[in-house]
Amino acid sequence: MAIKGGCHCGRFAFEVDGAPTQAMECNCSHCARKGFLLWFVPADQFRLTAGDAAEMTLYTFNKGVIEHRFCPTCGVQPFARGKPPGAPAEMVAVNLRTVPDFDRGSVQIVPVDGKSF
């Protein structure tokens, strides 16, 4: 099963193999302001199906290990990539709020205290 999503204007779209069972809701200054619900997947399960990631705007903060990518046209951040500390390989953090058919009630929401990092 592939989950499909993308930015608001459609310039960037993606597919992810699998189905989320949980989503991370972080309270750090970045995630809380944007209202993210993040599903972390191995990078090889993620495919950009429209647009070129090199054309996305890149934002990093704190330790700079996560590349937050957003559409320069509509401003929506569909995903981020990076190798967080302790992760065995590169991961993609899919913003489930950019998946049109996503049902918040279908996953366990896991709160994360990112403010304390």
C-alpha positions as CSV (number, residue, x, y, z in Angstrom):
1,M,0.0,0.0,0.0
2,A,1.3,3.5,-0.9
3,I,0.3,6.7,0.9
4,K,0.2,9.7,-1.3
5,G,0.6,13.4,-0.4
6,G,2.2,16.6,-1.3
7,C,2.3,20.4,-0.9
8,H,-0.8,22.6,-1.3
9,C,-0.1,23.8,-4.9
10,G,0.8,20.4,-6.2
11,R,4.4,21.3,-7.3
12,F,5.7,18.6,-5.0
13,A,4.1,15.2,-4.4
14,F,5.3,12.0,-2.8
15,E,4.5,8.3,-2.2
16,V,5.4,6.3,0.8
17,D,5.3,2.5,1.0
18,G,3.4,1.3,4.0
19,A,0.7,2.7,6.3
20,P,1.2,4.7,9.4
21,T,0.1,3.2,12.7
22,Q,1.4,6.1,14.8
23,A,2.4,9.8,14.4
24,M,4.7,11.9,16.4
25,E,3.4,15.2,17.7
26,C,6.4,17.2,18.9
27,N,6.2,20.3,21.1
28,C,9.5,21.9,19.9
29,S,9.4,25.5,18.7
30,H,9.3,24.4,15.0
31,C,6.9,21.5,15.0
32,A,4.5,23.1,17.4
33,R,4.2,26.3,15.3
34,K,3.6,24.3,12.1
35,G,1.2,21.7,13.7
36,F,3.1,18.7,12.4
37,L,2.0,15.1,12.7
38,L,5.2,13.2,11.7
39,W,5.5,9.6,10.5
40,F,9.1,8.5,10.3
41,V,10.0,6.0,7.6
42,P,13.3,4.6,6.1
43,A,14.4,6.8,3.2
44,D,14.1,3.9,0.8
45,Q,10.3,3.8,1.4
46,F,9.8,7.4,0.3
47,R,9.6,8.6,-3.3
48,L,9.1,12.1,-4.6
49,T,6.7,11.7,-7.6
50,A,6.4,15.4,-8.6
51,G,9.0,18.1,-8.4
52,D,12.7,18.0,-7.7
53,A,13.8,18.1,-4.0
54,A,16.7,20.4,-5.1
55,E,14.1,23.1,-5.9
56,M,12.6,23.0,-2.5
57,T,13.5,25.5,0.2
58,L,15.7,24.0,2.9
59,Y,15.6,24.9,6.6
60,T,17.7,23.4,9.4
61,F,18.0,24.4,13.0
62,N,19.3,23.2,16.4
63,K,21.9,20.5,15.5
64,G,21.2,20.7,11.8
65,V,20.8,17.0,11.3
66,I,17.2,17.2,9.9
67,E,16.7,18.9,6.5
68,H,13.2,20.5,6.6
69,R,12.0,20.9,3.0
70,F,9.2,23.1,1.9
71,C,7.6,24.3,-1.3
72,P,8.8,27.8,-2.3
73,T,5.5,28.5,-4.0
74,C,2.9,27.6,-1.3
75,G,5.1,27.2,1.8
76,V,3.9,23.8,2.8
77,Q,6.4,21.4,4.3
78,P,5.5,17.8,3.2
79,F,8.6,16.1,4.6
80,A,12.0,16.4,6.2
81,R,15.0,14.1,5.8
82,G,18.0,13.3,7.8
83,K,19.8,10.9,10.1
84,P,18.7,11.7,13.6
85,P,21.1,10.7,16.4
86,G,20.7,7.0,17.2
87,A,18.9,6.2,13.9
88,P,20.6,3.4,11.9
89,A,20.1,5.1,8.5
90,E,18.6,8.1,6.8
91,M,14.9,8.7,7.7
92,V,12.1,10.7,6.1
93,A,9.7,12.5,8.4
94,V,6.4,12.6,6.5
95,N,4.1,15.4,7.5
96,L,0.8,13.4,7.6
97,R,-1.1,16.6,7.5
98,T,-0.1,16.8,3.8
99,V,-1.8,13.5,3.0
100,P,-5.3,14.4,1.8
101,D,-6.9,11.1,2.8
102,F,-5.2,10.9,6.2
103,D,-7.6,10.1,9.1
104,R,-6.0,11.3,12.4
105,G,-8.2,8.8,14.3
106,S,-6.5,5.9,12.5
107,V,-3.2,6.3,14.2
108,Q,-1.8,6.5,17.7
109,I,-0.6,10.1,18.4
110,V,2.7,9.9,20.3
111,P,3.6,13.2,22.1
112,V,7.3,14.0,22.1
113,D,8.9,16.6,24.3
114,G,11.2,18.3,21.8
115,K,11.3,21.5,23.9
116,S,13.7,19.7,26.2
117,F,16.2,18.7,23.5
